[in-house]
Amino acid sequence: MKKVKLGLAVALALAGTACSNLERSRDLANPNVPPAVTAMQVCSICHGVTGNPVSPIFPRLAGQQRDYLVAQLEQFRSHHRADPAGFEYMFGLSRNLTDAQIQGLADYFTKQVPLPGAPGDPALMAAGKEIFEKGVPEKATPPCVACHGPKGEGVATFPRLAYQYADYLSKQMHVFRETEGRPNTPMTQVAHGLSSTQVEAVAAYLQAFPTQK
């Protein structure tokens, strides 16, 4: 019995040491944990250490616009962004983040280098390129370049789209078009002008985003 109690005491002591190690902590409620540590110890589980996740379920954060990341984390924290994935993964993770932590996380991921995705069907990508650059005039749908730039890098609160996973982009377009999970964005109107096939096309193009000629 004494050995069991001693073992428990040692385990608790080690746990306490781990929690107090700010350079390896996963304590999201501790504002003293450096944002880079949170990024590497917590965010990396889904998004990868460099913001380049393995699974297309999770968005690529590497090279993302800083203002956009700050805005999204603030919306998760306040529950104003309530799309299914946001609700499931981000509400709990963001609820205790301070403004300084949010800004630090945005700084960390903005500085990472995004990796291009795999190219898809050439015909589909060509159709997506047309939408990206020219929109869909017959439906008064503006081109993606109007807000996200000719290189798809985004600006301010308009996100970087280049190299984003096609699967993630497609799902978000359906959120914009069919739900109220992401309110107060011009994408609600834009998404309604695109068919499911057109969404798939532009998402395929953006995932690989071939070098512009």
C-alpha distance (Angstrom), angle and dihedral (degrees) to the residues before:
residue distance angle dihedral
M1 . . .
K2 3.78 . .
K3 3.81 90.0 .
V4 3.81 90.3 52.8
K5 3.80 91.9 50.4
L6 3.80 90.8 46.5
G7 3.79 91.4 50.1
L8 3.80 91.2 49.6
A9 3.79 91.0 49.2
V10 3.80 91.4 51.4
A11 3.81 91.7 48.0
L12 3.80 91.7 50.6
A13 3.78 91.0 47.8
L14 3.79 91.6 51.6
A15 3.78 91.2 47.1
G16 3.76 90.2 52.1
T17 3.78 90.5 50.4
A18 3.79 91.8 50.5
C19 3.80 92.0 50.1
S20 3.78 91.6 50.1
N21 3.82 92.7 51.5
L22 3.79 99.7 97.4
E23 3.80 92.4 -170.0
R24 3.82 92.0 62.4
S25 3.79 102.2 25.3
R26 3.81 125.3 131.8
D27 3.78 92.4 -170.1
L28 3.80 104.4 129.9
A29 3.78 91.9 -177.4
N30 3.81 93.7 61.0
P31 3.83 110.3 88.6
N32 3.81 89.6 -165.5
V33 3.79 92.3 69.7
P34 3.83 106.3 102.1
P35 3.82 112.8 -114.9
A36 3.81 91.4 -124.9
V37 3.80 89.0 57.9
T38 3.80 91.0 50.6
A39 3.80 89.2 49.1
M40 3.80 92.6 51.8
Q41 3.81 98.6 37.4
V42 3.82 101.0 37.8
C43 3.81 114.5 10.8
S44 3.81 91.3 45.5
I45 3.81 91.1 66.9
C46 3.81 88.8 75.5
H47 3.80 105.4 12.2
G48 3.80 101.9 36.3
V49 3.80 127.6 -115.7
T50 3.80 91.1 -83.3
G51 3.80 95.2 39.0
N52 3.81 91.5 -101.8
P53 3.82 105.2 116.4
V54 3.77 123.5 -158.5
S55 3.79 94.4 -140.8
P56 3.83 119.9 66.9
I57 3.79 88.1 -143.7
F58 3.79 88.7 80.5
P59 3.81 124.4 58.9
R60 3.76 123.3 -112.7
L61 3.82 107.1 -111.2
A62 3.80 98.5 179.8
G63 3.79 111.9 115.3
Q64 3.78 92.1 2.6
Q65 3.79 118.9 153.3
R66 3.81 110.4 -87.1
D67 3.81 95.7 -138.7
Y68 3.79 90.5 49.8
L69 3.82 92.8 52.1
V70 3.80 91.5 48.3
A71 3.80 91.3 49.4
Q72 3.80 93.6 48.8
L73 3.80 94.7 47.9
E74 3.79 89.7 48.8
Q75 3.80 90.0 50.5
F76 3.79 91.8 49.3
R77 3.80 89.9 49.3
S78 3.80 92.6 50.5
H79 3.84 92.5 40.2
H80 3.81 90.9 -122.4
R81 3.79 89.6 125.5
A82 3.77 104.9 60.4
D83 3.78 108.2 162.2
P84 3.84 111.3 144.2
A85 3.80 96.7 -100.5
G86 3.79 91.2 44.6
F87 3.77 91.8 51.2
E88 3.78 94.2 46.4
Y89 3.78 100.0 44.4
M90 3.78 110.7 18.2
F91 3.80 110.5 37.7
G92 3.79 94.6 72.5
L93 3.79 95.0 37.6
S94 3.79 94.9 51.6
R95 3.80 102.4 38.9
N96 3.84 96.2 92.6
L97 3.80 98.9 36.5
T98 3.79 115.1 121.3
D99 3.80 122.7 -139.5
A100 3.80 88.9 -106.0
Q101 3.81 91.8 52.7
I102 3.80 91.8 48.8
Q103 3.79 91.2 50.6
G104 3.80 90.9 47.0
L105 3.80 92.4 51.2
A106 3.79 89.8 49.6
D107 3.80 90.2 50.9
Y108 3.80 90.9 50.5
F109 3.80 97.4 51.5
T110 3.80 95.4 39.0
K111 3.80 88.8 61.2
Q112 3.81 94.4 52.8
V113 3.81 121.2 98.0
P114 3.84 115.7 -113.8
L115 3.79 117.8 -136.3
P116 3.81 121.5 -138.5
G117 3.78 117.6 -112.6
A118 3.78 127.9 -127.0
P119 3.82 115.9 -78.3
G120 3.78 118.0 -113.5
D121 3.78 135.1 -157.0
P122 3.85 108.0 -25.6
A123 3.80 93.8 -136.9
L124 3.79 92.1 50.0
M125 3.78 91.6 48.1
A126 3.80 91.2 49.3
A127 3.80 89.7 54.3
G128 3.79 89.5 48.3
K129 3.80 91.9 50.5
E130 3.81 89.4 54.1
I131 3.81 91.3 53.4
F132 3.80 92.5 44.2
E133 3.79 92.9 53.0
K134 3.82 103.1 31.1
G135 3.80 107.6 17.4
V136 3.80 120.4 -147.5
P137 3.83 104.7 -61.1
E138 3.81 95.9 -174.0
K139 3.81 89.0 60.2
A140 3.81 94.8 38.0
T141 3.82 88.5 -117.6
P142 3.82 109.7 155.5
P143 3.81 121.8 -132.4
C144 3.80 117.5 -97.4
V145 3.81 90.2 -122.3
A146 3.80 89.7 68.4
C147 3.81 91.2 75.3
H148 3.80 105.6 10.4
G149 3.79 99.0 44.7
P150 3.81 132.9 -119.5
K151 3.80 91.5 -76.7
G152 3.79 94.1 45.3
E153 3.80 90.8 -119.6
G154 3.80 95.1 127.2
V155 3.78 127.2 -142.7
A156 3.81 130.3 -116.5
T157 3.82 107.8 -40.5
F158 3.80 92.4 -3.1
P159 3.81 103.6 93.2
R160 3.75 131.6 -126.4
L161 3.82 108.4 -103.2
A162 3.80 101.4 176.5
Y163 3.84 111.4 109.8
Q164 3.80 93.5 5.6
Y165 3.79 114.0 143.5
A166 3.80 112.1 -91.4
D167 3.79 91.0 -139.6
Y168 3.80 91.9 55.4
L169 3.80 93.3 45.1
S170 3.79 92.4 50.1
K171 3.79 92.8 50.2
Q172 3.80 92.0 49.2
M173 3.79 91.2 50.4
H174 3.79 88.7 55.1
V175 3.82 88.7 49.8
F176 3.82 89.6 53.1
R177 3.78 92.6 46.4
E178 3.79 102.6 39.8
T179 3.83 109.0 25.9
E180 3.78 144.1 39.9
G181 3.79 92.0 -125.9
R182 3.79 94.3 114.7
P183 3.81 107.7 35.5
N184 3.80 130.8 -178.2
T185 3.78 97.5 34.6
P186 3.82 130.8 120.5
M187 3.80 87.4 -132.4
T188 3.79 90.2 80.8
Q189 3.80 90.2 68.4
V190 3.81 94.2 37.9
A191 3.81 93.6 51.5
H192 3.79 92.2 54.0
G193 3.79 89.3 61.4
L194 3.80 94.0 59.3
S195 3.78 128.8 77.4
S196 3.80 120.7 -138.5
T197 3.82 89.2 -103.1
Q198 3.79 91.4 52.0
V199 3.81 90.9 48.7
E200 3.80 89.6 52.0
A201 3.79 90.6 49.3
V202 3.79 98.1 51.0
A203 3.81 90.9 43.1
A204 3.82 90.8 53.1
Y205 3.79 90.6 50.1
L206 3.79 94.0 48.2
Q207 3.80 93.9 48.7
A208 3.80 92.4 62.3
F209 3.80 97.2 20.2
P210 3.82 98.7 -171.3
T211 3.79 116.5 -138.9
Q212 3.76 110.4 -82.8
K213 3.80 115.7 -113.3
